[in-house]
Amino acid sequence: MATYDFVFRALGLEDWCEAGGESSAPMSMDALVSQTTGEEASTSIWELPFPSMDALNQACPAFPQSRNVTLGLENGFLAVKDSMSVVLDPITQPLSWLLEGALYGILTTPWWIIIPLLLAIVWFISKSWKLLAFVALSIGGLAFIDYYSYAMQTLAIIMVCAFLCVLFGVPIGIAMSRSDRMRASTIPVLDMLQTLPPFVYLIPLIFLFSVTEPKLYGIAIILYAIVPVIRLTDLGIRMVDETVIEAANAFGMTKRQKLYGVQIPLALPNIMAGVNQTIMMSLAMVVIASLVSAPGLGVLVLRGINNLELGVGLVSGLGIVLLAVMLDRTTKAALDRINAAQKG
C-alpha cells in the first residue's frame, strides 16, 4: 500500500489509477519491506515523503512521474528544432563568418605586425607607459613559451563577441532608458541570462547548431556577456541630472539631439564600465566554451584537466589571467581618461 493512496480514494479516482497499470517509479523502502516480509510497513510522520510526482505515482500508476516533465520538455524542443534551425541558421551565419575571419586574420598575419598593432591600440587608449610595458611583456612571455597562437585565438573571439555585445547592448539599454514598459519586460530576461549557469547556455545550442560551427560558442558568449552593458547603459542614461535635461529642453533640443549631445556623453562612464564587465565575462565564457570546440587558451585548460597535465593547466590559466588583466587595465584606462575629460 503506497503512502498517498488515501488521496486518490478521497477523490474517487481508483478506477483511473487502476487503468494506469503498474507504477514504473522506483520502489520505495516501505514497499520493498512489505514485499520481502509480507507485512505492510507503516510510515511514521517523521518519515513521511513529500507528495512529489514520483510519490503520487507509487500510489496511482496513472499519475505522471517527474521524468515525464523533463522528457516532455525535451520532446517539445526536438519537435520544433528543425523549424528553429531553418530560421536561426541564416540569421546567425554572419557570426560564424566574423569569428572565422577574425581567427584567420589574427593567425595568418605575422607576429611582428600583430604585436606592434596591439601595443599601438593600448597606447592610443591609455597613454600609459607602464601599461604598455606590461602588455608587451605579457604577450612576449606567452609567445616565448609558444602560447602566442592560443592567446591570439582567445583575444580574437573576445574582440568579436564583445564588439557585438556593445553593438546590440547599447541600443537596447538606450531603448530601456526611454521606455519604462520595455524596461519592465526586459529586466526579467536579463535576470534570467545573468543567473543561468554558464553550462546551461550550451545545452540548447548544441541541439540547434553543429559543434563545428563557430556561432555555437559565439552565441553562448554573447548571451552570457551582453547583460552588463545593457544594464549600465540604461542606468547611466537614467542617472543624467534632470536639471541638465531641463536646460537642453530650454534650448529647444530634439529627443535625438538630447540623446547624442547630452545623455550619452554624460552616461559614457557607466557605459564604459559596462563594456569592461562585458569583456571580462566574455573571457570567462571563452574558457567554458572550449567544451564545444572554441579555440584558444581554454583548450589547453581543458587538456590539462582531461589528461591531468598540471603544468599545461597552470600555465594556460596564467595566460588567461594575463589576458584578463591586460583587457581590464586597458578599458579602465579608457574610463579614467573619459572621467578626466568630463571633469576638465
C-alpha positions as CSV (number, residue, x, y, z in Angstrom):
1,M,0.0,0.0,0.0
2,A,1.5,3.3,-1.0
3,T,1.6,6.3,1.3
4,Y,-0.8,8.6,-0.6
5,D,-3.4,6.0,-1.6
6,F,-5.9,7.9,0.5
7,V,-5.7,11.0,-1.7
8,F,-6.9,9.2,-4.8
9,R,-9.6,7.3,-2.8
10,A,-10.9,10.5,-1.4
11,L,-11.1,12.0,-4.9
12,G,-12.8,8.9,-6.2
13,L,-10.1,8.2,-8.8
14,E,-9.5,4.5,-8.0
15,D,-10.7,3.3,-11.4
16,W,-8.4,5.9,-13.2
17,C,-5.5,4.7,-11.2
18,E,-6.1,1.1,-11.8
19,A,-6.4,1.7,-15.5
20,G,-2.8,3.0,-15.4
21,G,-1.4,-0.4,-14.8
22,E,1.7,-1.0,-12.7
23,S,3.7,2.0,-11.5
24,S,7.1,2.3,-13.1
25,A,8.5,4.6,-10.4
26,P,11.4,3.2,-8.3
27,M,10.1,1.1,-5.4
28,S,10.1,2.8,-2.1
29,M,11.8,1.3,1.0
30,D,8.4,0.8,2.6
31,A,7.1,-1.1,-0.4
32,L,10.3,-3.2,-0.5
33,V,10.0,-4.1,3.2
34,S,6.3,-5.0,2.6
35,Q,7.2,-7.2,-0.4
36,T,10.0,-9.1,1.4
37,T,8.4,-9.6,4.8
38,G,4.8,-10.0,3.6
39,E,3.8,-7.4,6.2
40,E,2.5,-4.0,5.5
41,A,5.1,-1.4,6.5
42,S,3.9,1.7,8.3
43,T,5.2,5.2,7.6
44,S,5.7,7.5,10.6
45,I,5.1,11.2,10.3
46,W,8.8,11.7,10.7
47,E,9.5,9.6,7.5
48,L,6.5,10.9,5.5
49,P,7.7,11.7,2.0
50,F,6.8,15.0,0.3
51,P,3.8,14.4,-2.1
52,S,6.0,14.7,-5.2
53,M,5.1,13.3,-8.6
54,D,7.0,10.1,-8.0
55,A,5.4,9.6,-4.6
56,L,2.0,10.1,-6.0
57,N,2.8,7.8,-9.0
58,Q,3.6,5.0,-6.5
59,A,0.0,5.4,-5.2
60,C,-1.5,5.8,-8.6
61,P,0.3,4.5,-11.7
62,A,-1.8,6.7,-14.0
63,F,-0.3,9.8,-12.3
64,P,2.7,11.1,-14.3
65,Q,6.3,10.9,-13.0
66,S,8.8,13.7,-12.7
67,R,10.7,12.3,-15.6
68,N,7.7,12.8,-17.8
69,V,8.2,16.6,-17.3
70,T,11.8,16.6,-18.5
71,L,11.0,14.1,-21.2
72,G,8.1,16.2,-22.4
73,L,10.3,19.3,-22.5
74,E,13.0,17.5,-24.5
75,N,10.5,16.1,-27.0
76,G,8.9,19.5,-27.4
77,F,12.3,21.1,-28.1
78,L,13.2,18.4,-30.6
79,A,9.8,18.8,-32.3
80,V,10.5,22.5,-33.1
81,K,14.3,22.2,-33.5
82,D,14.2,21.8,-37.3
83,S,11.9,24.8,-37.7
84,M,14.0,26.9,-35.4
85,S,17.2,25.9,-37.2
86,V,15.7,27.0,-40.6
87,V,15.0,30.4,-39.1
88,L,18.1,30.8,-36.9
89,D,20.8,29.4,-39.3
90,P,20.7,32.2,-41.8
91,I,20.4,34.9,-39.1
92,T,23.4,33.6,-37.1
93,Q,25.6,32.6,-40.0
94,P,27.3,36.1,-40.2
95,L,28.5,35.4,-36.7
96,S,30.4,32.3,-37.9
97,W,31.9,34.3,-40.7
98,L,33.0,37.1,-38.4
99,L,34.6,34.6,-35.9
100,E,36.3,32.6,-38.7
101,G,37.5,35.8,-40.4
102,A,38.9,37.2,-37.1
103,L,40.7,33.9,-36.3
104,Y,42.1,33.5,-39.8
105,G,43.3,37.1,-39.8
106,I,45.0,37.1,-36.5
107,L,46.7,33.8,-37.1
108,T,47.9,34.4,-40.6
109,T,49.2,37.9,-40.0
110,P,52.8,37.8,-38.9
111,W,53.5,38.4,-35.2
112,W,55.7,41.4,-36.0
113,I,52.6,43.1,-37.3
114,I,50.0,41.9,-34.7
115,I,52.1,42.7,-31.6
116,P,53.0,46.3,-32.5
117,L,49.4,46.9,-33.6
118,L,48.1,45.7,-30.3
119,L,50.6,47.9,-28.4
120,A,49.7,50.9,-30.6
121,I,46.0,50.3,-29.6
122,V,46.9,50.1,-25.9
123,W,48.9,53.3,-26.1
124,F,46.2,55.1,-28.0
125,I,43.6,54.1,-25.4
126,S,45.7,54.5,-22.2
127,K,48.6,56.8,-22.9
128,S,50.4,54.9,-20.1
129,W,54.0,53.6,-20.5
130,K,53.5,51.3,-17.5
131,L,50.5,49.6,-19.0
132,L,52.3,49.4,-22.4
133,A,55.3,47.7,-20.9
134,F,53.1,45.2,-19.0
135,V,51.2,44.3,-22.2
136,A,54.4,44.0,-24.2
137,L,56.0,41.7,-21.5
138,S,52.8,39.6,-21.2
139,I,52.4,39.0,-24.9
140,G,56.1,38.4,-25.3
141,G,56.1,35.9,-22.5
142,L,53.2,34.0,-23.9
143,A,54.9,34.0,-27.3
144,F,58.2,32.8,-25.8
145,I,56.6,29.7,-24.4
146,D,54.7,29.0,-27.7
147,Y,51.3,30.0,-26.4
148,Y,51.1,33.0,-28.8
149,S,48.6,31.4,-31.2
150,Y,46.3,30.2,-28.4
151,A,46.3,33.6,-26.7
152,M,45.6,35.4,-30.1
153,Q,42.7,33.0,-30.8
154,T,41.2,33.8,-27.4
155,L,41.7,37.5,-28.0
156,A,40.1,37.4,-31.4
157,I,37.0,35.6,-30.1
158,I,36.7,38.2,-27.3
159,M,37.1,41.1,-29.6
160,V,34.3,39.9,-32.0
161,C,31.9,38.9,-29.2
162,A,32.5,42.0,-27.1
163,F,32.1,44.2,-30.2
164,L,28.7,42.6,-31.0
165,C,27.6,42.8,-27.3
166,V,28.3,46.6,-27.4
167,L,26.7,46.9,-30.9
168,F,23.5,45.3,-29.7
169,G,23.6,46.0,-26.0
170,V,24.0,49.8,-26.0
171,P,20.9,50.4,-28.3
172,I,18.8,48.0,-26.1
173,G,20.0,49.9,-23.0
174,I,19.1,53.2,-24.6
175,A,15.6,51.9,-25.5
176,M,15.1,50.6,-22.0
177,S,16.0,54.1,-20.5
178,R,13.4,55.7,-22.8
179,S,10.6,53.3,-22.1
180,D,9.5,52.1,-18.6
181,R,7.3,49.4,-20.3
182,M,10.2,48.0,-22.3
183,R,12.4,48.1,-19.2
184,A,9.9,46.2,-17.1
185,S,9.6,43.5,-19.8
186,T,13.4,43.3,-20.4
187,I,14.6,43.1,-16.8
188,P,13.3,39.5,-16.2
189,V,15.1,38.3,-19.3
190,L,18.3,40.0,-18.2
191,D,17.9,38.5,-14.7
192,M,17.5,35.0,-16.3
193,L,20.5,35.4,-18.5
194,Q,22.6,36.6,-15.6
195,T,21.7,33.9,-13.2
196,L,21.7,30.8,-15.5
197,P,24.9,28.7,-15.0
198,P,27.2,29.1,-18.0
199,F,27.0,25.5,-19.0
200,V,23.2,25.8,-19.4
201,Y,23.7,28.2,-22.3
202,L,25.4,25.4,-24.2
203,I,22.7,22.7,-23.9
204,P,20.0,24.0,-26.3
205,L,22.7,25.5,-28.7
206,I,24.3,22.0,-29.1
207,F,21.0,20.7,-30.4
208,L,20.4,23.7,-32.7
209,F,23.9,24.0,-34.3
210,S,26.7,21.8,-35.3
211,V,29.6,21.7,-32.8
212,T,32.0,22.6,-35.6
213,E,30.2,25.9,-36.3
214,P,31.8,28.9,-34.5
215,K,28.4,30.5,-34.0
216,L,27.6,27.8,-31.4
217,Y,30.1,29.2,-28.9
218,G,29.7,32.7,-30.2
219,I,26.0,32.9,-29.3
220,A,26.7,31.4,-25.9
221,I,29.4,34.0,-25.2
222,I,27.2,36.9,-26.4
223,L,24.2,35.8,-24.4
224,Y,26.3,35.4,-21.2
225,A,28.3,38.7,-21.6
226,I,25.7,41.2,-23.0
227,V,23.9,41.8,-19.8
228,P,26.3,44.3,-18.1
229,V,26.5,46.7,-21.0
230,I,22.7,46.7,-21.3
231,R,22.1,47.3,-17.6
232,L,24.8,50.0,-17.2
233,T,23.7,51.8,-20.4
234,D,20.2,52.0,-19.1
235,L,21.4,53.1,-15.6
236,G,23.8,55.7,-16.9
237,I,21.2,57.5,-19.1
238,R,18.6,57.4,-16.3
239,M,21.2,58.9,-13.9
240,V,21.7,62.0,-16.0
241,D,20.7,65.0,-13.9
242,E,17.2,66.3,-14.5
243,T,18.4,69.9,-14.5
244,V,20.7,69.2,-17.4
245,I,17.7,67.7,-19.3
246,E,15.6,70.8,-18.5
247,A,18.4,73.0,-19.8
248,A,18.5,71.0,-23.0
249,N,14.7,71.4,-23.3
250,A,15.1,75.1,-22.8
251,F,17.5,75.3,-25.7
252,G,14.9,73.6,-27.9
253,M,16.8,70.3,-28.4
254,T,15.0,67.4,-30.0
255,K,15.0,64.0,-28.4
256,R,17.7,62.8,-30.8
257,Q,19.9,65.8,-30.0
258,K,19.4,65.4,-26.3
259,L,20.4,61.7,-26.6
260,Y,23.5,62.1,-28.6
261,G,24.6,65.6,-27.3
262,V,23.7,65.3,-23.6
263,Q,22.7,61.9,-22.3
264,I,25.2,59.5,-24.0
265,P,28.2,61.8,-23.3
266,L,27.2,62.1,-19.6
267,A,26.4,58.3,-19.3
268,L,29.7,57.3,-21.1
269,P,31.5,56.4,-17.8
270,N,28.7,54.0,-16.9
271,I,28.6,52.6,-20.5
272,M,32.4,52.1,-20.4
273,A,32.1,50.3,-17.1
274,G,29.5,48.0,-18.7
275,V,31.9,47.4,-21.6
276,N,34.7,46.5,-19.2
277,Q,32.4,43.9,-17.4
278,T,31.2,42.5,-20.8
279,I,34.8,41.9,-21.9
280,M,35.6,40.2,-18.6
281,M,32.5,37.9,-18.9
282,S,33.4,37.2,-22.5
283,L,36.8,35.9,-21.4
284,A,35.2,33.8,-18.7
285,M,32.8,32.2,-21.1
286,V,35.5,31.6,-23.8
287,V,37.2,29.1,-21.4
288,I,33.9,27.2,-20.8
289,A,33.1,27.3,-24.5
290,S,36.2,25.3,-25.2
291,L,33.9,22.3,-24.3
292,V,32.1,23.0,-27.6
293,S,35.2,23.5,-29.8
294,A,36.0,27.1,-29.0
295,P,39.8,27.5,-29.7
296,G,42.3,29.3,-27.6
297,L,43.7,29.0,-24.1
298,G,40.6,27.3,-22.9
299,V,41.5,24.3,-25.0
300,L,44.7,24.0,-23.0
301,V,42.9,24.3,-19.7
302,L,40.6,21.5,-20.8
303,R,43.5,19.4,-21.9
304,G,45.2,19.9,-18.5
305,I,42.0,18.7,-16.8
306,N,41.4,15.7,-19.1
307,N,45.0,14.5,-19.2
308,L,45.9,15.6,-15.7
309,E,48.7,17.7,-17.1
310,L,49.3,20.1,-14.2
311,G,51.8,22.3,-15.9
312,V,49.7,22.8,-19.0
313,G,46.7,23.7,-17.0
314,L,48.6,26.1,-14.7
315,V,50.4,27.9,-17.5
316,S,47.4,28.3,-19.7
317,G,45.4,29.5,-16.6
318,L,48.1,32.1,-16.0
319,G,47.8,33.2,-19.7
320,I,44.1,33.7,-19.2
321,V,44.8,35.8,-16.1
322,L,47.3,37.9,-18.1
323,L,44.8,38.5,-20.8
324,A,42.1,39.4,-18.3
325,V,44.5,41.9,-16.6
326,M,45.5,43.4,-19.9
327,L,41.9,43.9,-21.1
328,D,40.7,45.1,-17.7
329,R,43.5,47.7,-17.3
330,T,43.1,49.0,-20.8
331,T,39.4,49.5,-20.6
332,K,39.8,51.1,-17.1
333,A,42.4,53.4,-18.5
334,A,40.0,54.5,-21.2
335,L,37.3,55.0,-18.5
336,D,39.7,57.1,-16.4
337,R,40.5,59.3,-19.4
338,I,36.8,59.8,-20.1
339,N,36.2,60.8,-16.4
340,A,39.2,63.2,-16.5
341,A,37.9,64.8,-19.7
342,Q,34.4,65.3,-18.3
343,K,35.8,66.8,-15.0
344,G,38.1,69.1,-17.0
